[in-house]
Amino acid sequence: RHGKVVPLMREWAAQRTHGKMFQPLPFGVELVLAPFKAREPRVTGDSTLGGVNMSHLAGVGEMERSPSSAVFAAALLAGGRHRRPRRFALLRLRSGRHIPALWSQRTLHKHLKEARLVHAILVREMHEAMLYELREHIENDPVH
């Protein structure tokens, strides 16, 4: 109904969040991808964003930015510069895994809030559609 074309999904989300950049991708109720900065760019114009499924997200933590940190080292690819704050956000998944996000907690929370909003709208639309179908079924049921 909203299409599965990524630019259309971004446009649909932007209309609801009033955001301009880094929109969540609403594939469906069970799959809303919230954007996060996953790595440093290797070359100019290199994409650095990742997406986390909101239904798999358990929480957000914070981690000290340290070159000796295994999580931090995995997040930074060759040539990464240390321009960002000394602390960065850590996505905690329901599986127990952690994913580093090279954004601050404040920036990450802003994007997660937008993704939660988009998810809530999808859930509401799904419930409204189910109620409509139930009403139609009851009204057209010859037993009643």
Secondary structure as UniProt FT lines:
FT   HELIX           6..17
FT   STRAND          25..28
FT   TURN            29..30
FT   STRAND          31..37
FT   TURN            44..45
FT   STRAND          49..53
FT   HELIX           54..56
FT   STRAND          57..64
FT   TURN            67..68
FT   HELIX           70..75
FT   TURN            78..79
FT   STRAND          87..93
FT   TURN            94..95
FT   STRAND          98..101
FT   HELIX           105..139
FT   TURN            142..143
//
